Amino acid sequence: MATRKPHADQLTLELAPGDELDRIIEQRAAEMAEAQAVIWRFRLIVIESFMLAALLLAAGLALDLPAEKVVFGAGVAGGGCLLTGVALIALTDAASRLLTKFRRKA
């Protein structure tokens, strides 16, 4: 069957796969996944910090230690765990952004 040439005013129909559209969709999905990953990391850090503080509190009270010292120690340990976890999340995010910037330049 003979193919006809399209009219000059007619837009060309490209039946090739939408590589540009696929790239845009993958980029948006990657950005959303990265944002959700940071949120999930923070949730895990909060849960781990709370569990550590609760475990220390329960152990200290089970050993009949002074309540003030146990609560203070559990709070310090839980707070320290939370702060180091948040610092690690921030450092990971900064390193990820830095690597992304270097990849774009190269």
Z-matrix of the N, CA and C atoms (Angstrom, degrees):
N
C 1 1.428
C 2 1.523 1 109.17
N 3 1.286 2 116.52 1 132.99
C 4 1.462 3 121.76 2 -177.44
C 5 1.527 4 109.89 3 -78.16
N 6 1.328 5 115.33 4 140.54
C 7 1.460 6 119.38 5 177.17
C 8 1.517 7 108.71 6 -99.14
N 9 1.303 8 114.62 7 140.91
C 10 1.455 9 119.74 8 -179.89
C 11 1.521 10 109.11 9 -96.09
N 12 1.287 11 115.03 10 150.65
C 13 1.460 12 120.06 11 175.50
C 14 1.525 13 108.14 12 -77.67
N 15 1.331 14 116.54 13 138.57
C 16 1.464 15 118.13 14 178.82
C 17 1.522 16 110.73 15 -71.10
N 18 1.310 17 114.55 16 157.42
C 19 1.457 18 121.36 17 176.68
C 20 1.525 19 108.53 18 -65.56
N 21 1.294 20 117.37 19 150.78
C 22 1.467 21 122.37 20 -177.00
C 23 1.526 22 112.21 21 -62.44
N 24 1.323 23 118.44 22 -30.30
C 25 1.462 24 121.85 23 -179.28
C 26 1.529 25 112.80 24 -84.81
N 27 1.304 26 116.98 25 -9.14
C 28 1.461 27 120.84 26 -176.71
C 29 1.532 28 110.18 27 -84.18
N 30 1.337 29 115.74 28 137.59
C 31 1.459 30 120.56 29 177.07
C 32 1.524 31 109.40 30 -72.13
N 33 1.300 32 115.67 31 143.09
C 34 1.461 33 118.62 32 179.44
C 35 1.523 34 109.65 33 -76.94
N 36 1.302 35 115.26 34 141.95
C 37 1.453 36 121.76 35 179.57
C 38 1.520 37 108.28 36 -98.75
N 39 1.310 38 115.78 37 115.26
C 40 1.457 39 120.02 38 -179.76
C 41 1.523 40 108.62 39 -97.96
N 42 1.307 41 115.94 40 119.43
C 43 1.452 42 120.69 41 179.60
C 44 1.523 43 112.35 42 -98.64
N 45 1.318 44 116.14 43 6.75
C 46 1.464 45 120.66 44 177.64
C 47 1.526 46 108.48 45 -69.70
N 48 1.324 47 117.10 46 155.46
C 49 1.464 48 118.77 47 178.77
C 50 1.532 49 110.95 48 -59.54
N 51 1.318 50 115.03 49 145.10
C 52 1.468 51 120.74 50 -178.07
C 53 1.510 52 111.50 51 -76.28
N 54 1.317 53 115.97 52 76.93
C 55 1.465 54 119.98 53 -178.36
C 56 1.527 55 111.62 54 -62.51
N 57 1.315 56 116.39 55 -39.64
C 58 1.466 57 119.88 56 -179.21
C 59 1.529 58 110.36 57 -66.81
N 60 1.330 59 116.14 58 -42.88
C 61 1.460 60 120.33 59 178.79
C 62 1.529 61 110.76 60 -64.41
N 63 1.319 62 117.09 61 -41.85
C 64 1.462 63 120.81 62 177.45
C 65 1.521 64 111.14 63 -61.73
N 66 1.319 65 116.88 64 -40.20
C 67 1.462 66 120.66 65 179.64
C 68 1.525 67 110.79 66 -64.56
N 69 1.331 68 116.49 67 -42.15
C 70 1.468 69 120.49 68 -179.94
C 71 1.527 70 110.46 69 -65.01
N 72 1.327 71 116.67 70 -43.82
C 73 1.460 72 120.51 71 -179.54
C 74 1.524 73 110.68 72 -64.38
N 75 1.319 74 117.20 73 -43.67
C 76 1.461 75 120.53 74 179.08
C 77 1.521 76 111.72 75 -64.44
N 78 1.332 77 117.02 76 -36.79
C 79 1.462 78 120.44 77 179.03
C 80 1.529 79 110.45 78 -66.12
N 81 1.330 80 117.26 79 -43.83
C 82 1.466 81 120.10 80 178.85
C 83 1.521 82 111.21 81 -65.46
N 84 1.321 83 116.83 82 -40.79
C 85 1.464 84 120.29 83 178.69
C 86 1.526 85 110.80 84 -63.89
N 87 1.323 86 116.98 85 -39.23
C 88 1.467 87 120.63 86 178.82
C 89 1.526 88 111.00 87 -66.17
N 90 1.323 89 117.41 88 -39.55
C 91 1.466 90 120.59 89 178.83
C 92 1.523 91 110.88 90 -64.98
N 93 1.334 92 116.32 91 -42.83
C 94 1.464 93 119.98 92 178.76
C 95 1.526 94 110.95 93 -65.00
N 96 1.320 95 116.71 94 -41.66
C 97 1.464 96 120.26 95 179.99
C 98 1.521 97 111.16 96 -64.53
N 99 1.323 98 116.73 97 -38.29
C 100 1.465 99 120.13 98 179.16
C 101 1.525 100 110.93 99 -66.54
N 102 1.331 101 116.98 100 -41.45
C 103 1.465 102 120.31 101 178.71
C 104 1.531 103 110.68 102 -65.05
N 105 1.320 104 116.93 103 -41.55
C 106 1.459 105 120.03 104 178.81
C 107 1.523 106 111.33 105 -68.47
N 108 1.317 107 117.58 106 -32.45
C 109 1.464 108 120.58 107 179.33
C 110 1.523 109 110.75 108 -64.64
N 111 1.320 110 117.09 109 -39.62
C 112 1.468 111 120.39 110 178.82
C 113 1.525 112 110.00 111 -64.69
N 114 1.331 113 117.14 112 -41.11
C 115 1.466 114 120.97 113 179.01
C 116 1.527 115 110.45 114 -63.69
N 117 1.323 116 116.93 115 -44.06
C 118 1.466 117 120.23 116 -179.94
C 119 1.520 118 111.37 117 -66.36
N 120 1.315 119 117.71 118 -37.24
C 121 1.468 120 119.90 119 176.82
C 122 1.525 121 110.63 120 -61.94
N 123 1.335 122 115.78 121 -42.74
C 124 1.460 123 119.52 122 179.56
C 125 1.526 124 110.52 123 -63.88
N 126 1.324 125 116.86 124 -42.21
C 127 1.466 126 119.74 125 177.85
C 128 1.524 127 111.21 126 -59.55
N 129 1.320 128 116.24 127 -43.74
C 130 1.466 129 119.41 128 179.49
C 131 1.522 130 111.76 129 -63.32
N 132 1.313 131 117.31 130 -39.83
C 133 1.465 132 120.87 131 178.79
C 134 1.525 133 110.36 132 -63.50
N 135 1.326 134 117.11 133 -42.85
C 136 1.466 135 120.41 134 179.34
C 137 1.525 136 110.30 135 -63.32
N 138 1.328 137 117.03 136 -44.80
C 139 1.465 138 120.53 137 -179.90
C 140 1.527 139 110.74 138 -63.43
N 141 1.322 140 117.50 139 -44.33
C 142 1.468 141 120.55 140 179.69
C 143 1.530 142 111.36 141 -63.77
N 144 1.319 143 116.87 142 -40.14
C 145 1.469 144 119.99 143 179.59
C 146 1.524 145 110.76 144 -64.79
N 147 1.316 146 116.10 145 -43.21
C 148 1.464 147 120.26 146 178.94
C 149 1.528 148 110.68 147 -63.96
N 150 1.329 149 116.80 148 -42.74
C 151 1.465 150 120.17 149 -179.86
C 152 1.528 151 111.30 150 -64.10
N 153 1.324 152 116.88 151 -40.28
C 154 1.464 153 120.43 152 178.70
C 155 1.524 154 110.35 153 -63.68
N 156 1.319 155 116.99 154 -46.02
C 157 1.464 156 120.47 155 179.97
C 158 1.530 157 110.66 156 -64.05
N 159 1.324 158 117.35 157 -41.29
C 160 1.465 159 120.36 158 179.42
C 161 1.523 160 111.36 159 -65.85
N 162 1.326 161 117.04 160 -39.09
C 163 1.461 162 120.54 161 178.75
C 164 1.530 163 110.87 162 -65.13
N 165 1.319 164 116.79 163 -43.69
C 166 1.466 165 119.75 164 177.99
C 167 1.528 166 111.43 165 -65.13
N 168 1.320 167 116.18 166 -38.77
C 169 1.459 168 120.16 167 178.17
C 170 1.526 169 110.60 168 -63.92
N 171 1.316 170 117.07 169 -45.99
C 172 1.466 171 120.78 170 -179.88
C 173 1.525 172 111.37 171 -65.09
N 174 1.322 173 117.17 172 -42.01
C 175 1.465 174 120.31 173 -179.81
C 176 1.525 175 111.07 174 -65.92
N 177 1.320 176 116.56 175 -42.63
C 178 1.464 177 119.84 176 179.87
C 179 1.513 178 112.35 177 -64.88
N 180 1.324 179 116.81 178 -41.19
C 181 1.462 180 119.66 179 179.11
C 182 1.527 181 111.04 180 -71.72
N 183 1.335 182 117.22 181 -32.82
C 184 1.466 183 120.05 182 178.04
C 185 1.526 184 111.23 183 -68.13
N 186 1.308 185 117.40 184 -28.18
C 187 1.467 186 121.51 185 178.89
C 188 1.526 187 112.54 186 -89.42
N 189 1.318 188 117.44 187 7.84
C 190 1.470 189 123.88 188 178.90
C 191 1.522 190 112.83 189 57.93
N 192 1.315 191 116.59 190 39.82
C 193 1.458 192 121.37 191 174.67
C 194 1.525 193 108.52 192 -82.65
N 195 1.333 194 117.61 193 161.20
C 196 1.475 195 119.62 194 178.62
C 197 1.538 196 111.20 195 -58.95
N 198 1.316 197 115.45 196 131.91
C 199 1.466 198 121.45 197 -173.43
C 200 1.527 199 112.09 198 -61.20
N 201 1.340 200 117.35 199 -38.71
C 202 1.461 201 119.69 200 -178.22
C 203 1.525 202 111.15 201 -62.97
N 204 1.331 203 115.93 202 -43.23
C 205 1.460 204 119.95 203 -179.90
C 206 1.528 205 111.30 204 -68.07
N 207 1.319 206 115.94 205 -37.67
C 208 1.466 207 120.03 206 -179.51
C 209 1.522 208 110.18 207 -66.07
N 210 1.322 209 116.75 208 -46.38
C 211 1.469 210 120.37 209 -179.77
C 212 1.522 211 110.20 210 -64.46
N 213 1.318 212 116.83 211 -42.81
C 214 1.465 213 120.14 212 178.66
C 215 1.527 214 111.09 213 -62.63
N 216 1.317 215 116.69 214 -46.82
C 217 1.465 216 120.82 215 179.92
C 218 1.522 217 112.21 216 -62.96
N 219 1.326 218 117.00 217 -41.89
C 220 1.462 219 120.42 218 178.57
C 221 1.528 220 110.57 219 -65.32
N 222 1.322 221 116.34 220 -39.39
C 223 1.467 222 119.92 221 178.51
C 224 1.517 223 112.40 222 -65.92
N 225 1.331 224 116.18 223 -42.21
C 226 1.467 225 120.24 224 179.13
C 227 1.524 226 110.44 225 -65.19
N 228 1.321 227 116.78 226 -44.64
C 229 1.466 228 120.28 227 -179.36
C 230 1.530 229 111.00 228 -65.82
N 231 1.329 230 117.27 229 -43.72
C 232 1.466 231 120.38 230 178.27
C 233 1.517 232 111.93 231 -65.03
N 234 1.330 233 116.40 232 -42.31
C 235 1.466 234 120.01 233 177.78
C 236 1.516 235 112.48 234 -65.05
N 237 1.322 236 116.14 235 -40.95
C 238 1.467 237 119.76 236 177.22
C 239 1.518 238 111.91 237 -63.58
N 240 1.323 239 115.83 238 -41.06
C 241 1.467 240 120.02 239 177.53
C 242 1.526 241 110.33 240 -63.01
N 243 1.323 242 116.47 241 -42.22
C 244 1.466 243 120.34 242 179.50
C 245 1.528 244 110.91 243 -64.76
N 246 1.322 245 117.45 244 -44.65
C 247 1.467 246 120.48 245 -178.93
C 248 1.521 247 112.42 246 -64.73
N 249 1.326 248 117.27 247 -43.19
C 250 1.464 249 118.81 248 178.94
C 251 1.519 250 111.20 249 -67.96
N 252 1.321 251 117.23 250 -35.12
C 253 1.466 252 119.87 251 177.23
C 254 1.516 253 111.99 252 -65.06
N 255 1.326 254 116.33 253 -43.45
C 256 1.467 255 120.16 254 178.37
C 257 1.528 256 110.15 255 -65.64
N 258 1.325 257 116.73 256 -38.40
C 259 1.468 258 119.67 257 177.36
C 260 1.524 259 110.86 258 -63.14
N 261 1.319 260 117.37 259 -41.07
C 262 1.466 261 120.32 260 178.01
C 263 1.524 262 111.69 261 -65.39
N 264 1.324 263 116.81 262 -39.07
C 265 1.469 264 119.83 263 177.17
C 266 1.524 265 109.78 264 -62.84
N 267 1.332 266 116.91 265 -44.17
C 268 1.466 267 120.69 266 -179.77
C 269 1.525 268 111.27 267 -64.26
N 270 1.328 269 117.11 268 -42.35
C 271 1.463 270 119.97 269 179.11
C 272 1.526 271 111.61 270 -66.17
N 273 1.317 272 117.04 271 -38.84
C 274 1.462 273 120.77 272 177.45
C 275 1.519 274 110.77 273 -63.89
N 276 1.326 275 116.41 274 -43.01
C 277 1.464 276 120.65 275 178.95
C 278 1.527 277 110.91 276 -64.66
N 279 1.325 278 116.88 277 -42.22
C 280 1.465 279 120.11 278 179.11
C 281 1.526 280 111.22 279 -64.53
N 282 1.322 281 116.95 280 -42.13
C 283 1.466 282 120.20 281 178.49
C 284 1.523 283 111.14 282 -64.86
N 285 1.322 284 116.60 283 -38.51
C 286 1.465 285 120.46 284 178.71
C 287 1.524 286 111.23 285 -64.14
N 288 1.328 287 116.18 286 -43.60
C 289 1.469 288 119.44 287 178.68
C 290 1.529 289 111.42 288 -65.50
N 291 1.321 290 116.39 289 -38.70
C 292 1.458 291 120.77 290 179.33
C 293 1.528 292 110.95 291 -65.24
N 294 1.319 293 117.26 292 -43.90
C 295 1.464 294 120.57 293 178.07
C 296 1.524 295 111.51 294 -64.65
N 297 1.328 296 116.65 295 -38.05
C 298 1.463 297 120.15 296 177.52
C 299 1.518 298 110.69 297 -63.79
N 300 1.327 299 116.97 298 -40.56
C 301 1.462 300 120.83 299 179.07
C 302 1.528 301 111.05 300 -64.45
N 303 1.342 302 116.90 301 -41.65
C 304 1.466 303 120.30 302 178.66
C 305 1.522 304 111.81 303 -67.11
N 306 1.325 305 117.47 304 -36.38
C 307 1.467 306 120.42 305 178.96
C 308 1.518 307 111.18 306 -65.89
N 309 1.326 308 116.80 307 -37.39
C 310 1.471 309 119.91 308 -179.95
C 311 1.520 310 111.23 309 -67.83
N 312 1.334 311 116.80 310 -34.19
C 313 1.462 312 119.95 311 179.54
C 314 1.519 313 111.51 312 -72.10
N 315 1.320 314 116.57 313 -35.37
C 316 1.477 315 120.23 314 -176.66
C 317 1.515 316 112.50 315 -79.37
